[in-house]
């Protein structure tokens, strides 16, 4: 079965099934409440109903056929029943519930896994700086995180209402954020940078990337630190490559150990609880985890090409562990120990964490499945590439964006363009303005 077939099937069924189906993936099946190594198409529903209560067009087939090969399906409910195969695992995996992880320490130089905070209308919000990359547009360093972390409105301008809130992200600043307790947030004084560009999101089609690039303040740059991931010093020991499309497509077969580190739950994957691929090439609506803010309200968006991972107990790999990630970890890098042949492995960036599915239990709301954007989609849509030692060895202040001299180009109307070209320069969409200083793109 080809990867393109998987993508087409998950998208087809996500579109054609009713709103009770909130996501469709290709991944590990569950039998009698236990994870298996058998692969199939996974349908996650808001409510699992008896066949007698379903119309004929609401019934999900037992198998989906591709080139005469019957692929089994699995239906899961985003409710307490999901807890049957998830559990609290090693207590060390949950230290963050009583003691904030070291991701909340003050870091005077930028690195992955530290907190990133913005203040908008006197409201402080916080997420995680995923990793530092090179912006291909300008050959300068940028920090990568989620748009829903960095922006108060990530929707494309053509879908905003000019009679409502007029807002943009031009010249907005970001500091390092932290969590003094697991339920509170605050901000350090150190200035990290400004929004440089982002992938505008849409309600009219499937999105692939919830991603923003932050121009880095030179004062917090250090070549020996910028490639690091907080709490993963024994995993990430230098600049980290992006995984290839082929490696991403093959994650369920190679089944590598995964790693991530975020401000809420800290470093994960290198301790007594493992992170493992769960599903690939999924389609989901963000009702699972996030509603995206726009002009004082929220919108539900659809994503495709999404991958997912879970936490597992190595002594019982048929059960998953609660909280592979949690709120606040949004924007974290996802790393994989990728086989490169000859029995050798290499740590590579495989994605950007952006959502977590939660279930409601007698113990409260518990995270179960973590979703991430593929790094090939992130790299293509933000036009970035991975850090490398040769680039870092020659970085000067000229290799970072001039944060005091960011330029803008105002176009008339509600643009549906991700970016425009003016006088040979690329200007990325950053929101609405009342300015009448109109420029004409080339």
Secondary structure by P-SEA (a helix, b strand, c coil): ccaaaaaaaaaaaaaaccccccccccccccccccccccccbbbbbcccccccccccccccccccccccbbbbbbbbbccccccccccccccccccccccccccccccccccccbbbbbbcccbbbbbbbcbbbbcccccbbbbbbbccccccccccccccccccbbbbcccccccbbbbcccccccccccccccccccccccccccccccbbbbbcccccccccccccccccccccccbbbbbcaaaaaaccccccbbbbbcccccccccccbbbbbccccccccccccbbbbcccbbbbbbbccccbbbbbcccccccccccccccccccbbbbbbccccccbbbbbbcccccbbbbbbccccccccbbbbccaaaaaaaabbbbbcaaaaacccccccccccbbbbbbbccccccccccccccccccccccccccccccc
